[in-house]
Amino acid sequence: MRAKGLALSGATLLAAGLVAFGPASAADVIRIVSPYQTTTLDPMRSAAAGNIETYGQLYSRLLRRNSETGALEPGLAEKWDISEDGKTYTFHLRDAQFSDGSAITADDVAFSLERIRSDKKSAYPAPLGAVESVKAADPKTVVVTLKSAFAPFLGNAEIWNMGIVSKADVEKRGEEAAFATVPVTSGPYEVKQWKPNERLILEPNPHYWREGYPKSDATVELIEVASPETRIAMLKAGEIDAVRAVPWAQIDELKTAEAIDMRLEPSTTIYMTLLNHKREPFSNLQARQAAGMAIDNKAMAKAITRGYAEPANTTLPGSVDFHDKDYPGIAYDPAKAKELLAESGMAGHEVKILATADAPSQQTALLIQAQWQAIGLKPVIVNVDGGAWWDATGKGDYDAAANWWYNETPDPDLAVRWAVCGSCGSNSYNTFYENPKVDALVEQGTKAVDLTKRAEIYKEIQKITTEEVAQIPLYYAPNAVAYSKRLQGLKLTPSLQWTLEETSIGQ
C-alpha cells in the first residue's frame, strides 16, 4: 500500500532542487511532472510513489487492469485456470517479447515472482504471502501453488511490483547493473535515458505485446520538481502536459484555465493520524478514543482540501470493496473527549507529533495540536525530513504522525494487512496496534468465497479497529491531477498507474 506498505508521506519523496527546461513541449514529447522521484528501475526494490508510477510503464504483469472498467484482463497471461480447491493457479503465457527482442518465458515469470516473494531486498513481498511456490511447467506455462485458498490472489498478481523482468539479463549483467541505467523491459516503454533526481526519459518499446500500443510514438519524460508553485507555472506555460499532486488551493483556478483539464480522479487514498500504541499516552485505549473524538475531521477535510476530500468514517479507504459506508465513524465530541482523557489518567501528557515540511503536513499537525490541546493533552510538533519520519515511525519513536496511504487494488485484503494487522509484518503501519481477533478476521477474509460473508468480515474489522482507534481516520482524498488538453486518453488510475500507452496527442 503503498506508497503502502508503502504508504508515503507527501514530503518523503520530494525531488532535490529544480531543473532547467527548454521551450514548450514538442509535439513528439509527453511530459509529466511530479514531486515523487524515480529512485530505482528494479520493480522489486522500492515501494515509493515515484517508482510505482515508473514500474507500470516499464514492466508488464500476468494480468492487467482495464483503465476504464477496472476489471482484471489478460496481460502476459492470455488465460488461466484455477483448481477446484482454489490453491493452484495455472497461467498460460501469450507469445511476447522483452525490449531486446528475446522471448518472455515461464522461467522469467517464475524468476520475477520468486524475487518479490523471497528476496531479502524485496520491498513489498506481502501480496505474495499466500504463495507456496512458483514453477515453470513448460516455456509457456506457469504454475503458482498457494498455501491455502486466497480470494485476492489474482488482483495481487496485477499490482505495481509484479512486473516481469528478464532472468537471462539479470543473471548476465548482475542485479545492480541490469537495472542501473537501461533495463530490459516487458512493458509499453523502455528507458532512453535516466537522470536521477531530475527526469526519466522513456520511449515506446517496439516489442511490446499489445499490438498498436503505445498509441503514440512520443517520447515520455517523467520529471521531478519539488515546488508545487513551479509545477503549476510550468503547466500554465505549456511546458509540460500533466501535473501530479496539484495543491488543493490551486484547483479552482486551474478549473477555469482554457487549455487545462483539471481532474479529481478516483483513488484509494486515505489520510489518517498514526498513534503509537507502544507507549503512553496512546497505549491507553481511553486516551486514543479521546484523541479521536477531539478531531473534527469534517472541518479538517474542508480546511485542508477546500472541501474536495470526503471525511473518513473507518480505518479503511472509502473506495475499497466492502467499505462500510454506513458506519457512523468516530463522533466529534470534545466535551466527551476531555472526560475520557481525564478518566484515562493521561491528561497533561506530552504528545510528540511528527511532521514533515510540506504545507499539508504542517497544516494538519497544527490543527491536531490545537484540538488535542483543547482537551488537556500537551502536543508538541516535531519537524523532521522524510527519511527521519520513516525512521522514527518504524522504530516507534514518536507519539503521533499524520500521513496517507493508498491501496493497490479494490480488494481490502492488502489494506487491512497494511494498516490494522499486528501479525502481518507492517506493525499495523507502524502504530503497533495489535488485536488477535482482528488478525484472525484478516485471515478469514481471504478464505471466504461468498461475497456476503467477506463483506461481513471486513465490516467487523472496520468496526473493531475504528472503535479501538487503531488510527484516526481523517479524510478520503481523490487524485488531483491537471492535464494539457492536447492529450487524449491519459489519466492516473486509483492504483497510481499512468495510462500512457492509451494516450494520443491531438493537433
Disulfide bonds with the S-S distance in Angstrom:
Cys421-Cys424 2.01
